[in-house]
Amino acid sequence: MSAYQLAQLNIATMKEPLESPGMADFVANLERINALAEASPGYIWRLQDEAGDATALRPFGDDVLVNMSLWSDVQALSDYVYKSAHTEMLKRRQEWFAKVAAAHMVLWWVPAGHRPNLEEAAERLALLREQGASARAFSFRQAFPAPDALTELALGEL
């Protein structure tokens, strides 16, 4: 078992204010999709405010929503994102959010038990945007193993 957990940050620029009719279906599904994440294998934690989601947290700008969570590994997060009912929302992303040229999602490893804050997450996203994928900041497209994975593999082969 790894001594690390996978952190993820996803940001999205809203086309309309959260309270607008155009965002109503997105807002109506937040609780269901968050509950789905929490019930998914490998889920550990998610950033949330007093309302139970993170929609009031706007460190990237007034029109930018954030989603940050911890997972046991890349596969668990990938399964939730691409192989669960979450895909319904993903397919509709362009209804609610503007297309961004820069990376809008970043993954990185944290020691088990660590809860990343938004400042740390913003630094990782900036690192990915500025330097590309590395063991310190990556994406699904070019994922990196947990820092202790190679050690565990080497010990298992002895």
DOTIDREN-353001 format. One record per atom (N, C-alpha, C, O, CB): x negated, y negated, z; atom name. Coordinates in steps of 0.001 Angstrom, whole numbers, plus 524288, in hexadecimal, padded with zeros to 5 digits. Last residue first. Glycine has a CB too. Example, Ala and Ser with C-alpha at 12.3 -4.5 7.8 and 13.67 -1.06 7.14 Angstrom:
<marbas>
  east north    up at
 7CDCE 808CA 81BA8  N
 7CA9A 80424 81BE4 CA
 7CD9C 7FFE2 81EBE  C
 7CB9F 7FB8E 81F67  O
 7C8FC 80256 8165D CB
 7CC7A 8163A 81E78  N
 7CFF4 81194 81E78 CA
 7CC70 80CE4 81E78  C
 7C864 80CF7 82111  O
 7D3D4 81179 82356 CB
</marbas>
This chain:
<marbas>
  east north    up at
 7CE22 82156 7EB84  N
 7C984 823AC 7EE18 CA
 7CA7D 8292E 7EFCD  C
 7C704 82BAB 7F203  O
 7C7E4 82078 7F2C5 CB
 7D71D 81D14 7E7F4  N
 7D43A 82066 7E44F CA
 7CF77 822F6 7E6CF  C
 7CD0A 82663 7E477  O
 7D288 81D3D 7DFA1 CB
 7DAB4 816D3 7EFC0  N
 7DDD9 81B5C 7EE6A CA
 7DAF2 81F1D 7EAD9  C
 7DC24 823C5 7EAB5  O
 7E2DE 819A7 7EBDA CB
 7D390 80EB2 7EF4A  N
 7D392 81229 7F3E4 CA
 7D696 8172E 7F2BF  C
 7D51D 81B5B 7F49F  O
 7D5FD 80F57 7F8AE CB
 7D6A0 80A16 7E5D3  N
 7D160 80C3D 7E667 CA
 7D11D 8100E 7EAFB  C
 7CEB2 81430 7EA90  O
 7CD64 807D6 7E729 CB
 7E0C9 806D0 7E863  N
 7DFF6 80A6E 7E416 CA
 7DAB0 80D18 7E4A7  C
 7DA4C 811D8 7E407  O
 7E054 80798 7DED2 CB
 7DEA7 7FFA8 7F069  N
 7E1E2 8043D 7F180 CA
 7E11F 8086B 7ED53  C
 7E0D7 80D0F 7EE91  O
 7E7A9 802B1 7F1D7 CB
 7D8E7 7F860 7EA8F  N
 7D675 7FB0C 7EEFA CA
 7D96E 8000A 7F03F  C
 7D714 80427 7F10F  O
 7D640 7F773 7F3CD CB
 7E079 7F4EA 7E3AF  N
 7DBE0 7F79D 7E19D CA
 7D908 7FA93 7E5E4  C
 7D6F8 7FED2 7E4F5  O
 7D82B 7F3BD 7DF02 CB
 7E7A2 7F029 7EAB7  N
 7E92C 7F499 7E76B CA
 7E482 7F79C 7E555  C
 7E49C 7FC6B 7E53B  O
 7EC76 7F2B7 7E2E5 CB
 7E5E7 7E736 7F058  N
 7E3FD 7EC1E 7F294 CA
 7E52C 7F0E1 7EF34  C
 7E3D3 7F53E 7F0B4  O
 7E653 7ECE6 7F7E5 CB
 7EA75 7DF29 7EA3F  N
 7E4CF 7DF31 7EB46 CA
 7E2AC 7E454 7ED76  C
 7DE24 7E5A8 7EC89  O
 7E389 7DAEA 7EEFF CB
 7F384 7E488 7E0EF  N
 7F278 7E264 7E622 CA
 7EC98 7E2CD 7E73B  C
 7EA0B 7E669 7E558  O
 7F5B8 7E556 7EA6E CB
 7F10F 7E240 7D319  N
 7F23B 7E589 7D7A3 CA
 7F12F 7E2A4 7DCC1  C
 7EE51 7DEC8 7DCDC  O
 7EEFE 7EA92 7D771 CB
 7F797 7D928 7CAAA  N
 7F2C8 7DAFE 7CD22 CA
 7F435 7DE43 7D1E2  C
 7F821 7DD33 7D474  O
 7EF2F 7D657 7CEB3 CB
 7FE15 7D75C 7BE4B  N
 7FE10 7D82C 7C3F1 CA
 7F8C9 7DA44 7C5CB  C
 7F5EF 7DCCB 7C2DD  O
 80273 7DBF1 7C583 CB
 801FC 7D138 7B500  N
 7FCA0 7D2B3 7B63C CA
 7FC17 7D319 7BC28  C
 7F9EE 7CFA1 7BEB1  O
 7F8A3 7CEB2 7B3EE CB
 80CE1 7D088 7B521  N
 80A2D 7D1B9 7B03A CA
 80493 7D38F 7B129  C
 802A6 7D708 7AE72  O
 80A29 7CCEE 7ACAE CB
 80F93 7CD24 7BEF7  N
 810D2 7D286 7BD7B CA
 80D9D 7D427 7B8BA  C
 80BDB 7D89D 7B85C  O
 816B9 7D31B 7BC55 CB
 80447 7C56F 7C2F3  N
 809B8 7C61E 7C168 CA
 80ABE 7CBE7 7C049  C
 80733 7CF23 7C09F  O
 80B09 7C2B5 7BC8B CB
 7FC26 7BF26 7CCDA  N
 7FD1F 7C224 7C818 CA
 802ED 7C282 7C6F7  C
 8061E 7C02C 7C9B4  O
 7FAC6 7C799 7C889 CB
 7F1CD 7BBB7 7D47F  N
 7F6CA 7B9AD 7D284 CA
 7F7D6 7BC37 7CD40  C
 7F4CD 7BB8C 7C995  O
 7F6B5 7B389 7D207 CB
 7E901 7C149 7D755  N
 7EB25 7BD82 7DB15 CA
 7F07C 7BB5D 7D97D  C
 7F361 7B968 7DCCA  O
 7E761 7B907 7DBC0 CB
 7E5BA 7C712 7CF15  N
 7E765 7C9FC 7D3AD CA
 7E9F1 7C667 7D7BB  C
 7ECBB 7C842 7DB2E  O
 7E2BE 7CCD8 7D618 CB
 7EB83 7BFA9 7C490  N
 7E6FB 7C19D 7C777 CA
 7E918 7C4B0 7CC1C  C
 7EDD4 7C4D9 7CCF0  O
 7E33E 7BD01 7C94B CB
 7EFF2 7B8BE 7B966  N
 7F08B 7BD0D 7BD20 CA
 7EB5B 7BEB6 7BF7A  C
 7E763 7BF1E 7BCCB  O
 7F31A 7C1B1 7BA7D CB
 7EC4C 7AB02 7B8C2  N
 7EE37 7AFF0 7B6AD CA
 7EE51 7B423 7BAE3  C
 7ECEE 7B328 7BF63  O
 7EAD8 7B1B5 7B218 CB
 7E9A9 7A179 7BCC3  N
 7E570 7A528 7BB9A CA
 7E736 7AA3E 7B925  C
 7E3FA 7AD73 7B79B  O
 7E28D 7A65C 7C072 CB
 7F2D1 79B3D 7BDC1  N
 7EDCE 798DF 7BC4E CA
 7E9C0 79CC9 7BA64  C
 7E6BD 79B9D 7B6D4  O
 7EBA0 795F7 7C0E0 CB
 7FB04 7A210 7C092  N
 7FBA2 79E73 7BC2F CA
 7F667 79C5E 7BA34  C
 7F5A7 79BCB 7B57D  O
 7FF1C 799EC 7BDC5 CB
 7F6B1 7A6FF 7C955  N
 7F833 7AA0B 7C4B9 CA
 7F89D 7A68B 7BFED  C
 7F6C2 7A7EF 7BBB6  O
 7FD6C 7ACE0 7C5AD CB
 7F58C 79E32 7CFE1  N
 7F103 7A15D 7CE70 CA
 7F22A 7A492 7C98E  C
 7EEEC 7A4D2 7C603  O
 7EF6E 7A4FB 7D2F8 CB
 7FFF2 79B29 7D129  N
 7FC3E 79795 7CE97 CA
 7F770 79A90 7CCBA  C
 7F579 79990 7C874  O
 7FA9A 7931F 7D25A CB
 8037A 7A3D3 7D6C1  N
 805BF 7A2A5 7D1A7 CA
 80218 79F0B 7CE92  C
 80145 79FD3 7C9E6  O
 80B37 7A019 7D248 CB
 7FD69 7A2C3 7DFD6  N
 7FCD3 7A770 7DC86 CA
 7FF0B 7A682 7D70D  C
 7FCC3 7A835 7D32D  O
 7FF91 7AC2B 7DF11 CB
 8012D 79947 7E3BA  N
 7FB9F 799CB 7E264 CA
 7FABE 79E72 7DECD  C
 7F7AA 79E1E 7DB1F  O
 7F84B 79A5F 7E75D CB
 80B74 79C05 7E5CC  N
 80A67 79805 7E1D6 CA
 804B3 79842 7E017  C
 80389 79784 7DB7C  O
 80BB5 79285 7E3F8 CB
 809CC 7A31A 7EE0E  N
 80C17 7A4E8 7E922 CA
 80B02 7A10F 7E4B2  C
 809C8 7A2AB 7E055  O
 811FF 7A5B2 7E9C3 CB
 805FE 79C57 7F5C9  N
 802BF 7A0B1 7F3E4 CA
 804B0 7A294 7EE94  C
 80195 7A38A 7EB09  O
 802C6 7A544 7F7DD CB
 80F02 79632 7F6E3  N
 80A0B 793CB 7F55B CA
 80659 797EF 7F320  C
 803E4 7971D 7EF12  O
 8077A 790FF 7FA16 CB
 81685 79D33 7FA72  N
 81710 79B01 7F535 CA
 8121D 7984C 7F355  C
 8111E 7981F 7EEA2  O
 81B8D 79733 7F517 CB
 8102A 7A82E 800D0  N
 81366 7A375 800C6 CA
 81363 7A133 7FB40  C
 81095 7A313 7F7D3  O
 8115D 79F55 804D5 CB
 810E3 7B612 8033C  N
 80EC6 7B188 80076 CA
 81274 7ACD6 800F1  C
 81733 7AD70 8016A  O
 80DDA 7B2DE 7FAA7 CB
 80F27 7BD3C 80DD0  N
 8137B 7BACA 80B0C CA
 81160 7B5E9 80851  C
 81036 7B206 80AE6  O
 81818 7B968 80EDE CB
 808F9 7C942 8106F  N
 8085C 7C3AF 80F4B CA
 80D23 7C1B6 80C52  C
 80EF5 7C449 808B0  O
 8034A 7C2AA 80C1A CB
 80ACD 7D3E2 810AE  N
 80C88 7D0C0 8151B CA
 80C0C 7CAE5 81446  C
 80E75 7C7DB 8171D  O
 80985 7D23E 819D0 CB
 7FFB1 7D74D 80970  N
 804C0 7D8F9 80B92 CA
 805FE 7D5C4 8106C  C
 802AD 7D507 813D3  O
 804B9 7DEEB 80CE4 CB
 7F9B5 7CCF8 80243  N
 7F94F 7D10E 80646 CA
 7FEC3 7D263 80863  C
 80209 7CEED 80907  O
 7F5A4 7CF44 80AD2 CB
 7FE05 7CBBD 7F4F2  N
 7FD34 7C979 7FA21 CA
 7FC8F 7CDF0 7FE06  C
 7FE9E 7D234 7FD31  O
 801DC 7C5CB 7FBBC CB
 7FC40 7C9C4 7E74E  N
 7FC32 7CD50 7EBC5 CA
 7FB2D 7CA4C 7F0CD  C
 7F7EB 7C6C4 7F0F1  O
 7F80B 7D197 7EB06 CB
 80512 7C3D4 7DE2D  N
 7FFFD 7C436 7E0C6 CA
 80099 7C7AF 7E594  C
 804E4 7C86A 7E79D  O
 7FDD7 7BEAB 7E251 CB
 80B4E 7BE5B 7D2F6  N
 80AE0 7C294 7D6C5 CA
 80579 7C252 7D93E  C
 801B5 7C0C2 7D6B1  O
 80BD8 7C808 7D42C CB
 81395 7B480 7CDCF  N
 80E5B 7B652 7CF33 CA
 80EC7 7BA94 7D357  C
 81228 7BA69 7D6C1  O
 80AEA 7B1BD 7D12F CB
 81A61 7AD95 7C415  N
 81A5B 7B1C7 7C7EC CA
 814BE 7B373 7C8E4  C
 81194 7B3C7 7C54A  O
 81DBA 7B676 7C613 CB
 81940 7A6B9 7BC5D  N
 81D29 7A553 7C04A CA
 81D81 7A96C 7C495  C
 82087 7A8D9 7C846  O
 8227E 7A49D 7BDBD CB
 80F8F 7A151 7B429  N
 8113F 7A5BA 7B769 CA
 8151B 7A3CB 7BB88  C
 8144B 79FB0 7BDE7  O
 80C79 7A871 7BA0E CB
 814B5 797C0 7AAEB  N
 810CA 799C5 7AEA3 CA
 81306 79E6A 7B1A1  C
 817BF 79F53 7B1A1  O
 80F09 7956A 7B285 CB
 81DDD 79586 7A5AB  N
 81956 79750 7A2AB CA
 81546 799DC 7A641  C
 812BC 79DA9 7A4C6  O
 816DD 792B7 79FA9 CB
 82AC2 7991A 7A8C4  N
 825E4 7969F 7AA5F CA
 82164 798E1 7A73C  C
 82129 79D96 7A647  O
 824F0 79758 7B048 CB
 837F2 7963E 7A683  N
 8336B 7996F 7A519 CA
 82E79 79663 7A688  C
 82E1B 791AF 7A59A  O
 8337C 79AE2 79F1B CB
 840D4 793B3 7B0EE  N
 83DD6 791F2 7AC62 CA
 83949 795A8 7AB67  C
 83715 797E8 7AF0A  O
 83BD4 78C4C 7AD2E CB
 84BF8 79B42 7B502  N
 846B8 7992A 7B5CF CA
 843FD 797CF 7B0B9  C
 844B7 79A66 7ACBC  O
 84376 79D05 7B8CE CB
 855C6 79F2B 7B26A  N
 8553E 79BEA 7B70A CA
 8500F 79900 7B76B  C
 84FBD 794D7 7B9CE  O
 855EA 79F30 7BBBE CB
 854F7 7A503 7A976  N
 859C1 7A201 7AA54 CA
 858F5 79DD8 7AE86  C
 85B27 79993 7AE3E  O
 85E41 7A5A7 7ABE2 CB
 84BCB 7AAB0 7AA6A  N
 84BB7 7A5F8 7A721 CA
 850C3 7A2CE 7A767  C
 850D3 79E4D 7A5B8  O
 84AB0 7A779 7A187 CB
 84EE5 7B35C 7B0B4  N
 84B72 7AF48 7B2BC CA
 84BBA 7AA3C 7AF8E  C
 84BE2 7A5FA 7B1C8  O
 845DE 7B140 7B2D6 CB
 85434 7BC27 7AE3A  N
 85718 7B738 7ADF2 CA
 853CF 7B285 7AF9B  C
 855CE 7AE27 7AFDD  O
 85BEF 7B789 7B155 CB
 84D8E 7C445 7B038  N
 84F55 7C383 7AACD CA
 85216 7BE49 7AA11  C
 85244 7BC3A 7A5B9  O
 852FF 7C7F1 7A933 CB
 84D24 7C390 7BB16  N
 8487E 7C25C 7B7F8 CA
 849FD 7C13C 7B24E  C
 847E5 7BDA4 7AFE5  O
 8448E 7C6E8 7B836 CB
 856C8 7C763 7BE01  N
 8558E 7C1E0 7BEF0 CA
 850ED 7C02E 7BB95  C
 850DC 7BBD8 7B980  O
 8545C 7C0ED 7C4C7 CB
 85598 7D1CE 7BB09  N
 85A1D 7CECC 7B931 CA
 858F4 7C8F4 7B9A7  C
 85A0C 7C5F5 7B60F  O
 85F1F 7D03D 7BC5A CB
 84D19 7D539 7C0C0  N
 84C47 7D41E 7BB2F CA
 850DC 7D119 7B8D5  C
 85028 7CE2A 7B516  O
 84B74 7D938 7B82A CB
 850E1 7D7DC 7CA6D  N
 84E40 7D2C9 7C9E7 CA
 84D8E 7D15E 7C425  C
 84D6F 7CCBF 7C2D0  O
 848E4 7D2E0 7CCB2 CB
 853E6 7E1FA 7CA6B  N
 857D9 7DE30 7C8C5 CA
 85590 7D8A6 7C862  C
 85811 7D526 7C63C  O
 85C7A 7DE3D 7CC98 CB
 8475D 7E71B 7C635  N
 84BD6 7E6D2 7C9C4 CA
 84FC4 7E2F1 7C789  C
 84F04 7E0E1 7C342  O
 84A18 7E52F 7CF6B CB
 83E0C 7E6A5 7C0E9  N
 8410B 7EB83 7C0B3 CA
 8459E 7EBA6 7C484  C
 84784 7EFD9 7C5E4  O
 83D7F 7F00E 7C1C6 CB
 83866 7DD43 7C218  N
 839B7 7DF17 7BCD4 CA
 83D23 7E3F3 7BC8B  C
 83EFC 7E54A 7B850  O
 834DF 7E021 7B9F8 CB
 8377C 7DAE4 7CCF6  N
 83833 7D6C1 7C915 CA
 83A7F 7D8D7 7C401  C
 83E19 7D684 7C1D3  O
 83305 7D410 7C7FC CB
 83614 7E4CC 7D1CF  N
 83A58 7E14E 7D356 CA
 83B86 7DD5F 7CF00  C
 8400C 7DCA0 7CD8D  O
 838F7 7DE6A 7D870 CB
 82D1B 7E84F 7CC78  N
 831F3 7EB5A 7CC43 CA
 8369F 7E7FD 7CDBD  C
 83AB3 7E848 7CB35  O
 8319C 7F01D 7CFE6 CB
 825E4 7E09F 7CF7D  N
 82758 7E13B 7CA00 CA
 82C75 7E437 7C96E  C
 82FC4 7E2CA 7C63E  O
 82302 7E406 7C701 CB
 82505 7E2C8 7DA39  N
 8271A 7DDC3 7D86F CA
 828F7 7DE24 7D2CA  C
 82D29 7DC31 7D17A  O
 822F3 7D973 7D8F4 CB
 820BF 7ECF2 7D994  N
 825A7 7EC03 7DC65 CA
 82824 7E6E3 7DAA5  C
 82CD9 7E6AD 7D9B0  O
 824B2 7EBEE 7E259 CB
 81762 7EB17 7D3FD  N
 81B7B 7EE66 7D1C6 CA
 820BA 7ED7C 7D46B  C
 824BF 7ED44 7D1C9  O
 819F9 7F420 7D23C CB
 8115D 7E4FB 7DADE  N
 81327 7E2C7 7D5EB CA
 817AD 7E5F5 7D3B2  C
 81B6F 7E3B5 7D1B6  O
 80EA5 7E28D 7D1FA CB
 8157A 7E6F6 7E85E  N
 811DF 7E770 7E3F2 CA
 81458 7E537 7DEFC  C
 818ED 7E3C0 7DEFC  O
 8104E 7ED37 7E318 CB
 81BD9 7E373 7F064  N
 817C8 7E74C 7F198 CA
 813C3 7E7A5 7ED3B  C
 80F25 7E884 7EE41  O
 81A36 7ECAA 7F289 CB
 81DD7 7D57C 7F096  N
 81F3E 7DAC1 7EEF1 CA
 81AB9 7DE70 7F039  C
 8164F 7DCB7 7F10A  O
 82091 7DAEA 7E8FE CB
 8233A 7C923 7F3AC  N
 81F0E 7CCFC 7F45B CA
 8212B 7D262 7F31B  C
 8259F 7D3B2 7F45D  O
 81CD0 7CCD1 7F9FD CB
 826A0 7BD09 7ED05  N
 827B2 7C1CA 7EFF7 CA
 822D5 7C528 7F05E  C
 81EE2 7C432 7EDCC  O
 82C21 7C4E0 7ED6F CB
 82CF2 7B19C 7E8D9  N
 8280C 7B403 7EA96 CA
 82969 7B8B7 7EDF1  C
 82CE0 7B878 7F145  O
 8248B 7B007 7EDB0 CB
 83188 7A88F 7E063  N
 832BB 7ADB6 7E26D CA
 82D7D 7B013 7E3EF  C
 829FB 7B07F 7E0AC  O
 835CD 7B13B 7DE50 CB
 8363B 79BA1 7DE69  N
 83204 79F51 7DF88 CA
 83441 7A471 7E18F  C
 83856 7A492 7E41B  O
 82E26 79CFC 7E386 CB
 83A52 7921F 7D4EB  N
 83B7A 795FB 7D8F3 CA
 836D7 799AA 7D9A5  C
 833EA 79AB1 7D5F8  O
 84075 79916 7D790 CB
 83977 7850E 7D1D3  N
 836B7 78A17 7D16C CA
 8380C 78D9A 7D619  C
 8370A 78C3E 7DA99  O
 830B6 78936 7D11C CB
 83CB7 77AE6 7D281  N
 83FA7 77E53 7CF00 CA
 83D39 783C4 7CE6B  C
 83EB9 786BE 7CAF3  O
 84017 77BCD 7C9B2 CB
 835C4 775EB 7D944  N
 83B51 77624 7DAA6 CA
 83E7B 779EF 7D751  C
 84279 77BF7 7D912  O
 83DA6 770CE 7DA34 CB
 829CE 77D3A 7DAC9  N
 82D04 77926 7D871 CA
 832BB 77A0B 7D99E  C
 83459 77E69 7DAD1  O
 82C27 778E9 7D292 CB
 824D8 784C3 7E046  N
 822F1 783DC 7DAF2 CA
 8260A 77F9F 7D81F  C
 82505 77E87 7D38D  O
 8232D 788E8 7D7D5 CB
 829F2 7861D 7E9CC  N
 824A0 783FE 7E9D0 CA
 8227A 782B9 7E461  C
 81EA3 77FDC 7E3F4  O
 8210B 787CB 7EC6D CB
 834C2 78787 7EDE0  N
 83379 78568 7E8B5 CA
 82DED 7831B 7E883  C
 82D50 77E88 7E72B  O
 83775 78134 7E731 CB
 83E53 78EBF 7F3B5  N
 838AB 78DDB 7F3CA CA
 836EF 78C39 7EE5E  C
 8378D 78F30 7EAA2  O
 835A7 792D5 7F59F CB
 84867 7918D 7F249  N
 8477D 78C53 7F482 CA
 841AD 78AF1 7F491  C
 84049 7866A 7F566  O
 849B2 78C05 7FA14 CB
 8482C 79BE5 7EEC2  N
 849A3 797C4 7EB1B CA
 848B3 79242 7ED2F  C
 8483D 78E9C 7EA16  O
 84F42 79857 7E9B0 CB
 845EC 7A53C 7F353  N
 841C7 7A14B 7F35B CA
 84322 79C97 7EFF3  C
 83FAB 799A1 7EE6A  O
 83CAB 7A3B3 7F183 CB
 84F4D 7AA87 7FC61  N
 84C7D 7AAC1 7F771 CA
 8484E 7A684 7F7A2  C
 84745 7A467 7FBD4  O
 85045 7AA03 7F29C CB
 853D9 7A8D2 805D6  N
 852EE 7AE3E 8044E CA
 85084 7AEE4 7FEF2  C
 84FBF 7B347 7FD22  O
 857E6 7B127 80477 CB
 854B1 79F07 809D0  N
 8592E 7A0EF 806CF CA
 8587E 7A6A1 8050B  C
 85C26 7A8FB 802FD  O
 85A0C 79D73 8020C CB
 84AF3 79CE6 80E0A  N
 84F52 79DE7 811A3 CA
 8541C 7A02B 80EDF  C
 8573C 7A2EA 81149  O
 850D9 798DF 8146B CB
 842FC 7A38C 80469  N
 84421 79F32 807E4 CA
 848C8 7A0B0 80B5A  C
 84A55 7A53C 80B88  O
 84549 79A18 804B9 CB
 83930 7AD31 8016A  N
 83E87 7AB44 80181 CA
 83F0E 7A6C1 80561  C
 83C04 7A63C 80911  O
 84254 7AFB0 802E8 CB
 83136 7B647 7FB2D  N
 831A0 7B0FB 7FD32 CA
 83758 7AF60 7FD15  C
 83A07 7B01A 7F928  O
 82E32 7AD1B 7F9FC CB
 831CC 7C3B4 7FE9A  N
 83287 7BF7A 7FAD4 CA
 83300 7BA53 7FDB6  C
 834F0 7BA14 8021A  O
 83768 7C071 7F762 CB
 82BEE 7D08A 7FFE2  N
 82D76 7CB6D 80206 CA
 82E8A 7C7B0 7FD8E  C
 82C7F 7C858 7F940  O
 82925 7C92F 805AF CB
 82B90 7DACE 7FB3A  N
 829AB 7D9CD 80081 CA
 82BFF 7D4D3 802D6  C
 82DD8 7D4E0 80746  O
 823C3 7D96E 8007B CB
 82EF9 7E548 7F2B3  N
 82FEA 7DFEB 7F46D CA
 82E0D 7DF4A 7FA06  C
 82ED2 7E2C7 7FD3F  O
 835C6 7DE7A 7F3F4 CB
 82E2C 7EFD8 7F091  N
 8296F 7ECB3 7F052 CA
 82A17 7E70B 7F1EC  C
 8263A 7E43D 7F279  O
 82758 7ECDD 7EB01 CB
 83AB8 7F15B 7EB35  N
 83600 7F3DF 7ED32 CA
 83142 7F047 7EC85  C
 8307C 7EDFB 7E85E  O
 83513 7F921 7EA63 CB
 8444F 7E77C 7EE6C  N
 84108 7EA34 7EA94 CA
 83C4B 7ECBE 7ED1F  C
 83A11 7EA92 7F0CA  O
 83F3F 7E66B 7E657 CB
 849F5 7E142 7F4C3  N
 84B2C 7E6DB 7F4F7 CA
 847A7 7EA1B 7F15B  C
 84800 7EEE6 7F145  O
 850E1 7E7BB 7F382 CB
 84690 7D757 7F21B  N
 8459D 7D943 7F76D CA
 84698 7DF1F 7F7FE  C
 84446 7E1A5 7FB5D  O
 84909 7D655 7FB40 CB
 84A9C 7D6A2 7E7DC  N
 844F4 7D6AF 7E8D2 CA
 843CB 7D924 7EE18  C
 84077 7DC96 7EE88  O
 842AE 7D11B 7E895 CB
 85551 7D667 7EA2D  N
 8532A 7DA94 7E6F2 CA
 84D47 7DB0C 7E7C5  C
 84B38 7DF5C 7E850  O
 85462 7D998 7E125 CB
 855EE 7CD05 7EF85  N
 8571B 7D1E4 7F251 CA
 854F9 7D693 7EF56  C
 8530B 7DA4B 7F1B2  O
 85D0A 7D27E 7F326 CB
 853A7 7C642 7E72D  N
 85024 7C676 7EBB3 CA
 85101 7CB79 7EED8  C
 84D40 7CDE5 7F0A0  O
 850F8 7C1A3 7EF39 CB
 85C67 7C83C 7E102  N
 8573B 7C98F 7DEF8 CA
 85335 7C9C7 7E35D  C
 84FBC 7CD1A 7E34D  O
 85589 7C595 7DACE CB
 86491 7C48F 7E796  N
 8648B 7C9F2 7E59F CA
 85F0E 7CB96 7E3D7  C
 85D4E 7CFE4 7E512  O
 86872 7CA84 7E10F CB
 861CC 7B9FB 7E908  N
 8622E 7BD81 7ED84 CA
 861DE 7C338 7EBCA  C
 85F32 7C65C 7EE43  O
 8674E 7BC87 7F081 CB
 86211 7B619 7DE4F  N
 85D60 7B606 7E1A3 CA
 85D96 7B9FD 7E60E  C
 859EF 7BD09 7E6BF  O
 85C9D 7B0A5 7E3E8 CB
 86AFD 7B529 7D85D  N
 86853 7BA3C 7D866 CA
 8639E 7BA7D 7DC0C  C
 86167 7BEB0 7DCCE  O
 86698 7BB8E 7D2FC CB
 86E1E 7AAE1 7D910  N
 871C6 7AEF1 7DAC8 CA
 86F30 7B44B 7DB38  C
 87109 7B79E 7DE29  O
 8765B 7AF41 7D70A CB
 865D3 7A5C7 7D422  N
 86680 7A53E 7D9CB CA
 86A03 7A999 7DBE9  C
 868F9 7ABBE 7E016  O
 868D4 79FD5 7DB26 CB
 8681D 7A8B6 7C9AF  N
 86312 7A9FB 7CC13 CA
 863A6 7A9F7 7D20A  C
 86222 7ADB4 7D4A7  O
 85EC3 7A604 7CA4D CB
 871DF 7A436 7C873  N
 87165 7A9E8 7C832 CA
 86C34 7ABBB 7CA83  C
 86BF5 7AFD5 7CD02  O
 871E4 7ABCB 7C286 CB
 86F7F 79945 7C987  N
 87312 79BFA 7CD14 CA
 87272 7A1E8 7CD04  C
 8727D 7A45E 7D126  O
 8789C 79A9B 7CBB5 CB
 86A1A 792E7 7C314  N
 866F4 7965A 7C66D CA
 86A5A 799D3 7C9E6  C
 8684E 79CFB 7CCE4  O
 86346 7931B 7C9D5 CB
 871A5 78CF7 7BE26  N
 86E37 79026 7BAEF CA
 86ADD 793FF 7BE03  C
 868FF 797E0 7BBDF  O
 86AC5 78CB2 7B7D1 CB
 8760D 786EB 7C62B  N
 878F5 78B6A 7C419 CA
 87586 78F16 7C0D0  C
 8766F 793CE 7C0BB  O
 87D89 78980 7C0CE CB
 86BF7 783A5 7CFC4  N
 86EFA 782BA 7CAFD CA
 871E7 787A4 7C939  C
 8706B 78BFF 7CA9E  O
 86B5C 780D9 7C69F CB
 8654D 7851B 7D7F5  N
 86AD6 78484 7D93D CA
 86E48 783EF 7D462  C
 87310 783BF 7D4DC  O
 86B95 77FD2 7DCC5 CB
 85B65 784EE 7D365  N
 85D58 789D2 7D592 CA
 8633F 789A4 7D692  C
 865E5 78DA0 7D613  O
 85A77 78B12 7DAA1 CB
 85AE4 77D7D 7C76E  N
 85AA6 77DE2 7CD27 CA
 85D41 782EC 7CF19  C
 860E6 784E4 7CCA9  O
 85D4B 77917 7CFB1 CB
 8557D 7842C 7BC1C  N
 85965 780D1 7BE94 CA
 858BB 7813A 7C47C  C
 85647 784E7 7C661  O
 85F14 78261 7BCE1 CB
 84D0B 78A2C 7B9E2  N
 84EEE 786BD 7B5BD CA
 852C7 782BA 7B7E6  C
 85348 77E6E 7B5CE  O
 85183 789F3 7B15F CB
 84290 78C3E 7C2C7  N
 84823 78C5B 7C19B CA
 84971 7888E 7BD31  C
 8473C 7844D 7BCD6  O
 84B55 78B09 7C682 CB
 83761 79348 7C1BE  N
 83964 78DF7 7C151 CA
 83F11 78E2C 7BF83  C
 84038 7900D 7BB3D  O
 83606 78AA6 7BD7E CB
 83238 79C6D 7CA73  N
 8358C 79B85 7C5E4 CA
 837BF 795FE 7C61A  C
 839B8 79444 7CA21  O
 83A0A 79F98 7C5A3 CB
 8287D 7A574 7CF10  N
 82B02 7A055 7CF21 CA
 82E2A 79FAE 7CA21  C
 82CFA 7A20B 7C61D  O
 826E7 79BDE 7CFB4 CB
 82474 7AF4E 7D748  N
 826F3 7AE48 7D24A CA
 82982 7A8F0 7D2C8  C
 82C64 7A7F9 7D682  O
 82B0A 7B2AE 7D0CA CB
 81ADF 7B6A4 7DD65  N
 81D7C 7B195 7DD1F CA
 81F9F 7B107 7D7A0  C
 81CEF 7B224 7D3CC  O
 819B0 7ACF3 7DE8A CB
 817DC 7C181 7E53D  N
 81970 7BF68 7E02B CA
 81C00 7BA29 7E0FB  C
 81EE7 7B954 7E4B9  O
 81D2B 7C32D 7DD49 CB
 80ECA 7CA67 7EAE4  N
 811D1 7C595 7EB43 CA
 81342 7C3D9 7E5BE  C
 81046 7C49D 7E20E  O
 80EB1 7C135 7EE34 CB
 80D44 7D710 7EF23  N
 80D7F 7D3BE 7EA89 CA
 810FF 7CF0A 7EB85  C
 81597 7CF9C 7ECD3  O
 80F75 7D6D6 7E5D1 CB
 8048E 7DA7B 7F980  N
 809CB 7DA3D 7F751 CA
 809B3 7D65A 7F2CD  C
 80675 7D2CD 7F2AA  O
 80DEC 7D8A4 7FB8F CB
 7FADC 7E33E 7FED3  N
 7FC83 7DE7D 7FC20 CA
 80218 7DF01 7FA29  C
 80414 7E34B 7F948  O
 7F8D6 7DD46 7F794 CB
 7F72F 7EC5A 801FA  N
 7F742 7E854 8060B CA
 7F905 7E320 803BF  C
 7F8BC 7DF16 80656  O
 7F1D0 7E7C2 80899 CB
 7FDD7 7F777 7FCB5  N
 7FAC0 7F2BA 7FC23 CA
 7FB53 7EF21 800D5  C
 7FF70 7EEEA 80352  O
 7FC4E 7EFDD 7F736 CB
 7FCBC 8049F 80000  N
 80000 80000 80000 CA
 7FC8D 7FB1F 80000  C
 7F8CC 7FAC5 802FB  O
 803B8 80003 804C1 CB
</marbas>
